[in-house]
Amino acid sequence: MAKVTIELVGTARILAGQKEISVTVEEDAIWRDIVAALAQAVPGLIGQVITEDRRALISSYQLNLGGTHFIMDLDKKARLKQGDRISLLEETC
C-alpha cells in the first residue's frame, strides 16, 4: 500500500475546500481506483469533477503524475509509490 497526495486545482479545489488530499492505495491499483479513492475522500466532487459511478473523471479533468506524466488510460496499473504526488487538472478555455 502507498499513501499518495492528490493536488486539487480550480473547481475541484473550491468544491473540496482544500488544496490537497492524501489517499492510501493498494499496490495493484489502477487509475480508476485512484479516482474512486478521491471520490470517497471528497464526495462533493461527484457529479461535477468525478462521474456519478465514481470510476472516471468528467471530460474536462485529467490526472497528472509528478508534473510530467498525463494519465490517458484509467484502466492502466498506477504503479504508485509512497509519497507520489498526483495533480487533478482542469481544462480551461
C-alpha positions as CSV (number, residue, x, y, z in Angstrom):
1,M,0.0,0.0,0.0
2,A,1.1,3.5,-0.7
3,K,0.0,6.9,0.7
4,V,-0.1,9.5,-2.1
5,T,-1.2,13.1,-2.3
6,I,-3.6,14.4,-4.9
7,E,-3.3,18.2,-5.5
8,L,-6.6,19.9,-6.4
9,V,-6.8,23.0,-8.6
10,G,-9.6,25.1,-9.9
11,T,-13.2,24.0,-9.4
12,A,-12.0,20.8,-7.6
13,R,-10.2,22.8,-5.0
14,I,-13.1,25.1,-4.5
15,L,-15.6,22.2,-4.1
16,A,-13.3,20.3,-1.8
17,G,-12.4,23.4,0.3
18,Q,-8.7,22.3,0.4
19,K,-5.8,22.2,-1.9
20,E,-4.7,18.6,-1.5
21,I,-6.0,15.2,-0.3
22,S,-4.0,12.2,0.9
23,V,-5.3,8.7,0.0
24,T,-3.9,5.2,0.5
25,V,-4.0,2.9,-2.5
26,E,-3.3,-0.8,-3.0
27,E,-0.1,-1.9,-4.7
28,D,-2.0,-3.3,-7.7
29,A,-4.4,-0.3,-8.1
30,I,-5.4,1.0,-11.5
31,W,-6.1,4.7,-12.1
32,R,-9.8,4.2,-11.7
33,D,-9.1,3.0,-8.2
34,I,-7.4,6.4,-7.5
35,V,-10.4,8.2,-8.8
36,A,-12.7,6.1,-6.6
37,A,-10.5,6.8,-3.6
38,L,-10.7,10.5,-4.3
39,A,-14.5,10.3,-4.6
40,Q,-14.6,8.5,-1.2
41,A,-12.4,11.2,0.4
42,V,-14.2,14.1,-1.1
43,P,-17.8,13.2,-2.0
44,G,-18.5,16.8,-3.1
45,L,-16.5,16.2,-6.3
46,I,-19.0,13.6,-7.5
47,G,-21.1,14.8,-10.4
48,Q,-19.0,17.9,-11.1
49,V,-15.5,16.5,-11.3
50,I,-15.9,12.8,-10.9
51,T,-18.6,10.8,-12.7
52,E,-21.6,9.5,-10.6
53,D,-20.3,5.9,-10.8
54,R,-17.1,7.1,-9.1
55,R,-14.9,5.4,-11.7
56,A,-13.9,8.2,-14.1
57,L,-13.4,12.0,-14.4
58,I,-15.7,14.4,-16.1
59,S,-14.2,15.1,-19.5
60,S,-12.7,18.5,-18.7
61,Y,-10.4,16.9,-16.0
62,Q,-7.2,14.9,-16.2
63,L,-4.7,13.4,-13.8
64,N,-1.0,14.1,-13.9
65,L,1.7,12.1,-12.1
66,G,4.6,14.1,-10.7
67,G,4.1,17.0,-13.1
68,T,5.4,15.0,-16.0
69,H,3.1,12.2,-17.0
70,F,-0.5,12.8,-18.0
71,I,-2.7,9.8,-17.4
72,M,-4.5,8.9,-20.6
73,D,-5.8,5.4,-19.7
74,L,-7.6,5.0,-16.4
75,D,-7.5,1.2,-16.8
76,K,-3.7,1.0,-16.6
77,K,-1.9,0.0,-13.4
78,A,-1.0,3.1,-11.5
79,R,2.3,1.8,-10.1
80,L,2.4,4.4,-7.4
81,K,4.9,4.6,-4.6
82,Q,4.8,6.1,-1.1
83,G,4.8,9.9,-1.4
84,D,3.9,10.2,-5.1
85,R,2.1,13.4,-6.0
86,I,-0.8,13.5,-8.4
87,S,-2.4,16.6,-9.8
88,L,-6.1,16.8,-10.8
89,L,-6.0,19.3,-13.5
90,E,-9.0,21.2,-15.1
91,E,-9.0,22.1,-18.8
92,T,-9.5,25.8,-19.3
93,C,-10.6,27.7,-22.4
